[in-house]
């Protein structure tokens, strides 16, 4: 783990493979956001959203191409995720082929637009130095604060539930959390 300056000069731990903030940094950031916004008045804009992202078929990719190409793929996906973000959004690698993004000051429509941009950008062919480029897709699940939860645990649970629903629907799918769908 590497510590770097992050959220308003607060150090955060960094994933060594991708250079992104890691799961511990995500949890700290969510704690901070939930605490900051606990007493806020909410208007038609959400205070923040969390996107949970999973690379489709990454295990099979590793089996076919090997771990070195799998690591290269994860770095390229991380770069593409960052290219889709606005200035204050933060991308995290939380485990293996799982990523998360915190989007600040967004509406539900903006979250959907960013998720669609992520799916489109990541699914463009990737050059791993092989004869043919490879193509991967991602699924994206979103939880919107405070609507879907007001604690880090509830937001992560809702984001994961939405991601699970997206994965069941196919590849390259975005779903937003809804209690009706997840029950």
N, C-alpha and C positions, 0 to 999 in steps of 0.2 A: 504494500500500500504506500502510496505517495501522497503527501499532503500538499495542496496548492491553494492559492487564494481563490475564493469563490464568491458566494452569495454575500455581497456587501462587505468584502474583505474578511469574511469568516472562512477559515481554512476548511477544506473538505478533502476526503480521501478519494483517490483516483484509481480507476481500473488500469492495471499495467498494460494490458493488451491493446485497448482502444484509446486510452488517454481520457476517456469520459469519467465523470463522477461515478462513484459506485453505489451499491445498495445502502451502505451506512450513511453516505451523504444524502441520498434520497430520503431516508427516514428522518434525518436531522432537518432537512429542508421542509418536509411535510409537518414536522412538529412545530417548527417556527411559523409556517404559514397558518396552521390551524390556531395557534396561540394568538397570532397577530389579528386574525380576522374573527376571532370568537365574539368580540363585542362590536363588530362593525355593522353598519346599516348596509343592507344589500339592495341594489337597484336592479335594473334590467340586465346588467352585466354580471357574469359570474366572477367570483373572486379569483378562482383558478380551477384548472382541470388537470387530471392525470391521465395520460395515455399509457396503456400497457401494450407492449409490442412483442411479437414472437415471430422468428424466421420459420416459415413453413418448410418442413422436411429437412431441417438442419442435420439431424442424426444420420439420415441416409446420405446427405451430401458428404459428411465426414467419412462415412464408410466407403463411398465411391472415390473421393478425391484425396483423402488423407487429412490429418490434423493440421498440417502446415497450410494447406489451401483453405481449410476451415477457418483458421485464424486470420488469413488474409481476407476471406469473405467477411468475417465479423468486423474487421477494421474498415472495409469498404462500406458496409452497411452503416456503421457508426458515422462515417463521413457523410453519407447521403442523408442520414437522419438530421445531422447538424445543418446541412445545407437547406433543409426545409423549415428551419426555425426562425422565429423572430428574435430580435436582439436580447430580450429578457427571458426567453424560454431556456430550459435546461434539459439536456439529454443525459440519461444514466444508463450504464450497463449493469443490470442487477443480478444476472447469473447466466452462464452459458450463452444461449442465443436469445435471451430475454432482455428487453430494453424498456425503459420508462421515460416519459417526458412530462415535465410540469410546464403547463401553459398558464401564464399570468394574465389576468384581466381579459377574459374572452367570453364570447357568447356561445351558445350551443351550436349555432350555424358556423361560427369561426372554427370551433373544434372539429366539426365534420369536414370543413374545407381543408384544414391542416391534415387530418387523417387521410383524406383522399389524395392530397399532394404527396404524403409519405408513401402510400401504397403505390402510386404511379412512379415516383422517383426511384424507390428501391427496386421496382420490378424491371427497370431498364437493364439491358445486358451489362454484365460486369466483366472486365478483362482481368483474368487471373494469370495471364501469361501463357495460356494454353492455346491450341490451334483454334478453338472456338470459344467465344464468350459464353458465360453461364448466366442463367436467369434464375432468380429466386423471388419469392413473394413473401409478404408479411401480412399478418392479421393484426388488427388494432382494436382494443377495447378501451372505452373511456368512462371515467367517473367524474362528475361535475360537482364541485364544492360551492355552496353548502348543500345543494339539493340532494346529493347521493350520500353524503356523510360529512361529519365535521371533526372526525379524528383521523389520524394517519392510518390506523388499522381499518376503519370502515371504508375509507377511500381506496386503499389498496385492495381490499376484499371486493369491492364493487368493480374496480377496474379489472381485476382478474376474472370475475364472473362475466363481465362483458366480453373479455378476450376469449373465454371458453365458448361463449355463444357464437362469437365470430368464427372460431375454429370449426365449430360444428356446421356452420353454414357454408364452408368452403375455403378456398385460398384467396388471399388478397381481399379480405372482407373487413369492414369497419362496423362495430356495434357500440352503441351507447348503453350504459347500464339502465335498466328499468326493473323495478321490483316485480312487475307483472311477468316479464320474460324470464327472470331468474328463479322464480319460485318453483 
